[in-house]
Amino acid sequence: MSLNELLSKKEGAMSEAHWTQILAAMLTPTVAILGSYIAWRQWKTAENRLKFDLFERRFAVYNAARKLIGSIAQSGKIEDEKLRDFLHATREAKWLFNEQLASYLDNEIWSKAVDLQTLDSELVGMPAGEERTNNIREQSEIKKWLVAQMREMDKKFSLFLKVGH
């Protein structure tokens, strides 16, 4: 075997080893990049899950308010069960929404509903006359106001119930 042949074999062996080393060196950063991508996707999935959980809790509050008003619109009266459901669903509103919306639910919707229930209970056994007429008129105004709140609630809740990605 000549010297040229020996050198040629040696260069071929070196070039093979060289490509093997390059591939081995590329494996570590490739695995690191893939691991980083997987971690990023897990973080995004967790973030989306948090948004979805928050949406569900907020929507339950919105739905309870709509059910209360819908019940009043349908029957003209407030059932204790609906009022209790509303109170139960909205007790966390101050942590799920801003202060204005929590105050709206508590000081306006809840307050008017309780006023309506009180006026309705006072009406029982009340004799015909001016006081009874005023009570019925006041109940009517509260019912109209509450029903009008269906659209108002959509506006107030829309900021918190939009799902964006």
KAMOFEN-V955208 format. One record per residue. N is the residue number from 1. PHI is phi in radians with two decimals (* if undefined). PSI is psi in whole degrees, 0 to 359 (none if undefined). OMEGA is omega in radians with two decimals (* if undefined). Layout:
n:N phi:PHI psi:PSI omega:OMEGA
n:N phi:PHI psi:PSI omega:OMEGA
This chain:
n:1 phi:* psi:137 omega:-3.07
n:2 phi:-1.51 psi:166 omega:-3.14
n:3 phi:-1.11 psi:322 omega:3.13
n:4 phi:-1.11 psi:319 omega:3.13
n:5 phi:-1.14 psi:318 omega:3.12
n:6 phi:-1.09 psi:316 omega:3.12
n:7 phi:-1.12 psi:320 omega:-3.14
n:8 phi:-1.11 psi:317 omega:3.10
n:9 phi:-1.12 psi:319 omega:-3.13
n:10 phi:-1.13 psi:319 omega:3.11
n:11 phi:-1.13 psi:320 omega:3.11
n:12 phi:-1.09 psi:317 omega:3.11
n:13 phi:-1.14 psi:322 omega:3.13
n:14 phi:-1.19 psi:321 omega:-3.13
n:15 phi:-1.21 psi:326 omega:3.06
n:16 phi:-1.14 psi:315 omega:3.12
n:17 phi:-1.11 psi:324 omega:-3.14
n:18 phi:-1.09 psi:315 omega:3.13
n:19 phi:-1.19 psi:325 omega:3.10
n:20 phi:-1.14 psi:318 omega:3.12
n:21 phi:-1.15 psi:322 omega:3.11
n:22 phi:-1.11 psi:314 omega:3.13
n:23 phi:-1.10 psi:319 omega:3.11
n:24 phi:-1.11 psi:320 omega:3.13
n:25 phi:-1.18 psi:327 omega:3.14
n:26 phi:-1.32 psi:338 omega:-3.09
n:27 phi:-1.12 psi:317 omega:-3.10
n:28 phi:-1.08 psi:309 omega:3.11
n:29 phi:-1.14 psi:328 omega:3.12
n:30 phi:-1.12 psi:315 omega:3.11
n:31 phi:-1.12 psi:320 omega:3.12
n:32 phi:-1.11 psi:317 omega:3.13
n:33 phi:-1.13 psi:316 omega:3.13
n:34 phi:-1.10 psi:317 omega:3.10
n:35 phi:-1.09 psi:320 omega:3.10
n:36 phi:-1.13 psi:319 omega:3.12
n:37 phi:-1.11 psi:316 omega:3.13
n:38 phi:-1.09 psi:317 omega:3.11
n:39 phi:-1.09 psi:318 omega:3.12
n:40 phi:-1.10 psi:317 omega:3.13
n:41 phi:-1.14 psi:322 omega:3.10
n:42 phi:-1.13 psi:321 omega:3.11
n:43 phi:-1.11 psi:316 omega:3.13
n:44 phi:-1.13 psi:321 omega:3.11
n:45 phi:-1.12 psi:316 omega:3.11
n:46 phi:-1.12 psi:320 omega:3.12
n:47 phi:-1.11 psi:317 omega:3.12
n:48 phi:-1.17 psi:324 omega:3.11
n:49 phi:-1.13 psi:319 omega:3.09
n:50 phi:-1.08 psi:317 omega:3.10
n:51 phi:-1.07 psi:317 omega:-3.13
n:52 phi:-1.15 psi:316 omega:3.11
n:53 phi:-1.07 psi:318 omega:3.11
n:54 phi:-1.13 psi:318 omega:3.10
n:55 phi:-1.03 psi:314 omega:-3.11
n:56 phi:-1.05 psi:317 omega:-3.13
n:57 phi:-1.19 psi:320 omega:3.11
n:58 phi:-1.18 psi:319 omega:-3.12
n:59 phi:-1.14 psi:327 omega:3.10
n:60 phi:-1.09 psi:322 omega:3.10
n:61 phi:-1.16 psi:312 omega:3.11
n:62 phi:-1.01 psi:314 omega:-3.10
n:63 phi:-1.13 psi:321 omega:3.11
n:64 phi:-1.10 psi:319 omega:3.11
n:65 phi:-1.14 psi:317 omega:3.11
n:66 phi:-1.14 psi:321 omega:3.12
n:67 phi:-1.13 psi:319 omega:3.13
n:68 phi:-1.08 psi:311 omega:-3.11
n:69 phi:-1.19 psi:321 omega:3.09
n:70 phi:-1.07 psi:321 omega:3.11
n:71 phi:-1.13 psi:319 omega:3.11
n:72 phi:-1.15 psi:317 omega:-3.14
n:73 phi:-1.12 psi:324 omega:-3.09
n:74 phi:-1.35 psi:312 omega:-3.03
n:75 phi:-1.76 psi:341 omega:-3.10
n:76 phi:1.40 psi:2 omega:-3.13
n:77 phi:-2.31 psi:167 omega:3.08
n:78 phi:-1.91 psi:122 omega:3.07
n:79 phi:-1.49 psi:141 omega:3.14
n:80 phi:-0.99 psi:321 omega:-3.12
n:81 phi:-1.09 psi:317 omega:3.13
n:82 phi:-1.16 psi:321 omega:3.11
n:83 phi:-1.15 psi:319 omega:3.10
n:84 phi:-1.14 psi:317 omega:3.10
n:85 phi:-1.06 psi:318 omega:3.12
n:86 phi:-1.09 psi:312 omega:-3.12
n:87 phi:-1.08 psi:318 omega:3.14
n:88 phi:-1.12 psi:317 omega:-3.08
n:89 phi:-1.28 psi:331 omega:-3.05
n:90 phi:-1.71 psi:1 omega:-3.09
n:91 phi:-1.15 psi:338 omega:3.12
n:92 phi:-1.69 psi:5 omega:-3.04
n:93 phi:-1.01 psi:326 omega:-3.10
n:94 phi:-1.16 psi:340 omega:3.10
n:95 phi:-1.73 psi:344 omega:-3.10
n:96 phi:-1.69 psi:336 omega:-3.07
n:97 phi:-2.22 psi:184 omega:3.05
n:98 phi:-1.42 psi:172 omega:-3.07
n:99 phi:-1.11 psi:324 omega:-3.12
n:100 phi:-1.11 psi:317 omega:-3.11
n:101 phi:-1.24 psi:320 omega:3.10
n:102 phi:-1.08 psi:319 omega:3.11
n:103 phi:-1.15 psi:320 omega:3.10
n:104 phi:-1.02 psi:314 omega:-3.13
n:105 phi:-1.14 psi:319 omega:-3.06
n:106 phi:-1.42 psi:311 omega:-3.01
n:107 phi:-1.53 psi:342 omega:-3.14
n:108 phi:-1.94 psi:298 omega:-3.08
n:109 phi:-1.13 psi:305 omega:-3.12
n:110 phi:-1.04 psi:314 omega:-3.09
n:111 phi:-1.08 psi:314 omega:3.13
n:112 phi:-1.15 psi:322 omega:3.14
n:113 phi:-1.12 psi:317 omega:3.12
n:114 phi:-1.16 psi:320 omega:3.08
n:115 phi:-1.03 psi:316 omega:3.14
n:116 phi:-1.10 psi:317 omega:3.13
n:117 phi:-1.11 psi:320 omega:3.13
n:118 phi:-1.13 psi:313 omega:3.12
n:119 phi:-1.07 psi:321 omega:3.14
n:120 phi:-1.14 psi:320 omega:3.13
n:121 phi:-1.23 psi:329 omega:3.10
n:122 phi:-1.22 psi:333 omega:-3.09
n:123 phi:-1.18 psi:331 omega:-3.11
n:124 phi:-1.10 psi:123 omega:3.10
n:125 phi:1.38 psi:2 omega:3.14
n:126 phi:-1.34 psi:129 omega:-3.12
n:127 phi:-1.23 psi:156 omega:3.11
n:128 phi:-1.06 psi:143 omega:-3.13
n:129 phi:2.72 psi:190 omega:-3.06
n:130 phi:-1.13 psi:320 omega:-3.12
n:131 phi:-1.10 psi:318 omega:3.12
n:132 phi:-1.13 psi:317 omega:3.13
n:133 phi:-1.08 psi:317 omega:3.11
n:134 phi:-1.11 psi:320 omega:3.12
n:135 phi:-1.09 psi:313 omega:-3.13
n:136 phi:-1.12 psi:319 omega:3.12
n:137 phi:-1.09 psi:315 omega:-3.14
n:138 phi:-1.13 psi:320 omega:3.08
n:139 phi:-1.07 psi:318 omega:3.13
n:140 phi:-1.08 psi:317 omega:3.13
n:141 phi:-1.11 psi:318 omega:3.14
n:142 phi:-1.14 psi:318 omega:3.13
n:143 phi:-1.08 psi:316 omega:3.11
n:144 phi:-1.07 psi:316 omega:3.14
n:145 phi:-1.09 psi:314 omega:-3.13
n:146 phi:-1.10 psi:317 omega:3.13
n:147 phi:-1.12 psi:323 omega:3.09
n:148 phi:-1.13 psi:339 omega:-3.13
n:149 phi:-1.27 psi:347 omega:3.10
n:150 phi:-1.02 psi:312 omega:3.12
n:151 phi:-1.23 psi:320 omega:3.14
n:152 phi:-1.10 psi:320 omega:3.12
n:153 phi:-1.12 psi:321 omega:3.10
n:154 phi:-1.01 psi:317 omega:3.12
n:155 phi:-1.14 psi:314 omega:-3.07
n:156 phi:-1.18 psi:323 omega:-3.10
n:157 phi:-1.48 psi:341 omega:-3.01
n:158 phi:-1.02 psi:325 omega:3.12
n:159 phi:-1.06 psi:326 omega:-3.04
n:160 phi:-1.65 psi:345 omega:-3.06
n:161 phi:-1.92 psi:8 omega:3.07
n:162 phi:-1.35 psi:132 omega:3.12
n:163 phi:-1.79 psi:117 omega:3.13
n:164 phi:-2.22 psi:154 omega:3.13
n:165 phi:-2.15 psi:none omega:*
